[in-house]
Amino acid sequence: MKNIQDKVVVITGGSSGLGEETAKHLASLGAKVVIGARREDKLSKIVEAIKAEGGDASFLTTDVTKKDDVSALVQHAVDTFGKIDVMVNNAGLMAIAPMSALRTDEWDRMIDINIKGVLYGVAAALPLFEEQKSGHFINISSVAGIKVFSPGGTVYSGTKYAVRAISEGLRHEVGGNIRTTSIEPGAVESELKHGSSDKDSAAFVNDFYENYAIPADSVARAIAYAIEQPDDVDINEIVLRPTSQEF
């Protein structure tokens, strides 16, 4: 874990679920974490909890659909801790519904959060990584970015395929000093399961998660594994599922 100690890690979607557990886990390993999300009250409580355990943490209210918000989050990390070593693009929305329901507002929202939110994170951190000749992007995709989840998850899968493609292209473009990891979880306990407004789809998703979901700290440990590797080792992709999950 020596390669985690004192690293500054920025995490979007940090107010619950994967983001919260990752922040707490990395802070327990000696990282300095900066979390961003829209719910200031939850962010504040998480930072207080980390500090109560002896960790270093800060937060900034952030909407990842706004480029300036994400840039401000990264700058806040630099202003607070002097640098940024890892950018975890975690914020996500899973709105499951049949294509025939034509929920175009939810399609737009998933594109804005799941794809553009990741791109804004890259845009905010990449110049700093290039200047310091080091850095690590960790982008949260999904098993739905490996196999299309349909019916219902076609657009969601499209956004998560995009995250994998962006991660791989980024890896190739940035060269040997900057690391890039795509994390593809299956059913993990988080608020992601509450993203569906379609009644039948929401019932299916909640039942699926109730039967299969594993704790969010499963992903936190996978992220820590990628970070802790020596600087010349780039873990490009991690797929993790509940053992009992077939999809």
C-alpha positions in Angstrom: 0.0 0.0 0.0 3.0 2.3 0.0 2.0 3.7 -3.5 -1.3 4.9 -2.0 0.2 6.8 1.0 -0.1 10.6 0.6 -1.5 10.4 -2.9 -4.2 13.0 -3.6 -7.3 11.3 -5.0 -10.3 13.2 -6.4 -13.6 11.2 -6.6 -16.7 12.4 -8.3 -20.0 10.9 -7.2 -18.5 10.9 -3.7 -21.6 11.4 -1.6 -22.7 7.7 -1.4 -22.1 4.2 -2.6 -18.9 3.4 -4.5 -17.6 6.9 -4.2 -18.2 7.1 -0.5 -16.7 3.7 0.2 -13.7 4.4 -2.0 -13.0 7.7 -0.3 -13.1 6.0 3.2 -11.0 3.1 2.1 -8.3 5.1 0.4 -8.2 7.5 3.3 -7.7 4.6 5.7 -4.7 3.6 3.6 -3.1 7.1 3.8 -4.4 8.9 0.7 -5.7 12.4 0.9 -9.2 12.4 -0.7 -11.3 15.1 -2.2 -14.9 14.2 -3.0 -17.4 16.0 -5.2 -21.2 15.5 -5.7 -24.3 17.6 -5.5 -25.4 16.9 -2.0 -23.3 19.0 0.3 -24.8 17.6 3.5 -23.7 14.1 2.7 -20.3 15.2 1.5 -19.7 17.1 4.7 -20.6 14.1 6.9 -18.3 11.8 4.9 -15.4 14.2 5.3 -16.1 14.5 9.0 -16.1 10.7 9.4 -12.8 10.4 7.6 -11.2 13.1 9.7 -12.6 11.5 12.8 -10.6 8.3 11.9 -7.4 10.3 11.4 -7.6 10.7 7.6 -7.3 13.7 5.4 -10.3 14.7 3.3 -12.0 17.7 1.7 -15.1 18.2 -0.5 -16.6 20.6 -3.0 -20.2 20.6 -4.2 -20.0 19.4 -7.8 -22.4 18.7 -10.6 -20.4 16.6 -13.2 -22.7 17.8 -16.0 -21.1 21.2 -15.6 -17.5 21.4 -16.9 -16.6 24.4 -14.7 -17.8 22.5 -11.6 -15.5 19.6 -12.3 -12.6 21.9 -13.1 -13.3 23.7 -9.8 -13.2 20.3 -7.9 -9.8 19.5 -9.3 -8.5 23.0 -8.5 -9.8 22.6 -5.0 -7.7 19.5 -4.6 -4.7 21.3 -5.8 -5.4 24.3 -3.5 -6.0 22.1 -0.5 -3.3 19.4 -0.9 -0.9 20.9 -3.5 -1.4 18.4 -6.2 -3.6 15.6 -7.7 -2.4 12.1 -8.3 -5.6 10.2 -9.1 -8.8 11.2 -10.8 -11.7 8.7 -10.1 -14.6 9.5 -12.5 -17.3 7.7 -10.7 -20.5 9.7 -10.9 -23.2 7.7 -12.8 -26.9 7.3 -13.5 -28.6 4.0 -14.5 -32.1 4.7 -15.8 -33.4 1.4 -17.1 -36.5 1.4 -19.4 -37.4 -0.1 -22.7 -36.4 1.9 -25.8 -40.1 2.0 -26.7 -40.8 4.1 -23.6 -38.9 6.9 -25.4 -37.6 8.4 -22.1 -35.4 10.8 -24.0 -34.9 13.0 -21.0 -33.3 10.1 -19.2 -31.2 9.3 -22.3 -29.9 12.8 -22.2 -29.2 12.7 -18.5 -27.2 9.4 -18.8 -25.2 10.9 -21.6 -24.5 14.0 -19.6 -23.4 12.2 -16.4 -22.0 8.9 -17.6 -20.1 10.1 -20.7 -19.6 13.9 -20.5 -19.0 13.8 -16.8 -16.0 11.4 -17.4 -14.8 13.6 -20.3 -15.0 16.7 -18.0 -12.9 14.9 -15.4 -10.3 14.0 -18.0 -10.3 17.6 -19.2 -9.8 18.9 -15.7 -7.0 16.6 -14.6 -5.1 15.8 -17.8 -3.2 19.1 -18.1 -1.9 18.7 -14.6 -0.9 15.1 -15.1 0.9 16.1 -18.3 2.7 18.9 -16.5 3.9 16.7 -13.6 4.5 13.7 -15.9 2.5 11.4 -13.7 -1.2 10.7 -12.8 -3.8 8.0 -12.9 -7.4 8.1 -14.4 -9.8 5.6 -13.0 -13.1 5.5 -14.9 -16.1 3.5 -13.6 -17.8 1.6 -16.4 -19.9 -1.5 -15.9 -20.4 -5.1 -16.9 -23.1 -3.5 -19.0 -20.2 -1.9 -20.9 -19.0 -5.4 -21.8 -22.3 -7.0 -22.7 -25.4 -5.0 -23.7 -28.0 -5.2 -20.9 -31.3 -5.5 -22.8 -34.2 -5.1 -22.8 -34.2 -1.9 -20.7 -30.5 -1.1 -20.4 -29.6 -0.4 -24.0 -28.8 3.3 -23.6 -27.2 2.8 -20.3 -25.0 0.1 -21.9 -24.2 2.6 -24.7 -22.8 5.1 -22.2 -20.8 2.4 -20.4 -19.3 1.1 -23.6 -18.3 4.7 -24.3 -16.5 4.9 -21.0 -14.5 1.8 -21.9 -13.7 3.2 -25.3 -12.6 6.6 -23.9 -10.5 4.9 -21.3 -8.7 2.7 -23.9 -8.2 5.6 -26.3 -6.9 7.8 -23.4 -4.5 5.1 -22.3 -3.0 5.0 -25.8 -2.8 8.8 -26.2 -1.3 9.8 -22.9 1.9 7.6 -23.2 4.0 6.0 -20.6 3.7 8.4 -17.6 0.0 8.5 -17.0 -2.0 5.4 -16.0 -5.6 4.6 -17.0 -7.9 2.0 -15.5 -11.5 1.1 -16.4 -13.5 -0.6 -13.6 -16.5 -2.7 -14.7 -18.6 -3.7 -11.7 -21.7 -5.9 -11.7 -24.4 -5.5 -9.2 -22.9 -3.5 -6.3 -24.9 -2.0 -3.5 -25.4 1.7 -4.2 -28.0 4.3 -5.1 -27.4 3.4 -8.8 -30.3 1.0 -8.5 -32.7 3.9 -7.8 -32.2 5.6 -11.2 -35.1 4.1 -13.1 -38.4 6.0 -13.2 -40.1 3.3 -15.3 -42.2 1.3 -12.8 -41.7 -2.2 -14.1 -38.0 -1.7 -14.8 -37.4 -0.2 -11.4 -39.1 -3.2 -9.8 -36.9 -5.6 -11.8 -33.7 -3.7 -11.0 -34.4 -3.5 -7.2 -35.3 -7.2 -7.1 -32.1 -8.1 -9.0 -29.9 -6.0 -6.6 -31.7 -7.4 -3.6 -30.7 -10.9 -4.7 -27.2 -10.4 -6.1 -25.6 -7.1 -5.0 -22.2 -7.2 -3.2 -21.0 -4.4 -0.9 -19.7 -1.1 -2.4 -16.3 -1.6 -0.7 -15.7 -4.5 -3.2 -15.1 -1.8 -5.8 -13.1 0.3 -3.4 -10.7 -2.5 -2.9 -10.4 -3.0 -6.7 -9.6 0.7 -7.1 -7.0 0.5 -4.3 -5.4 -2.5 -6.1 -5.0 -0.5 -9.3 -3.5 2.5 -7.5 -1.1 0.6 -5.3 0.8 -1.0 -8.2 4.3 0.3 -9.0 4.3 3.3 -11.3 5.4 1.2 -14.2 2.4 -1.1 -13.9 -0.8 0.0 -15.4 -3.9 -2.1 -14.5 -6.0 -1.2 -17.5 -9.2 -3.1 -16.8 -10.9 -4.8 -13.8 -14.2 -6.7 -14.1 -15.9 -7.8 -10.9 -19.3 -9.3 -10.3 -21.1 -11.1 -7.5 -20.1 -14.7 -7.8 -23.8 -15.7 -8.4 -24.4 -13.0 -11.1 -24.7 -14.6 -14.5 -24.9 -11.4 -16.6 
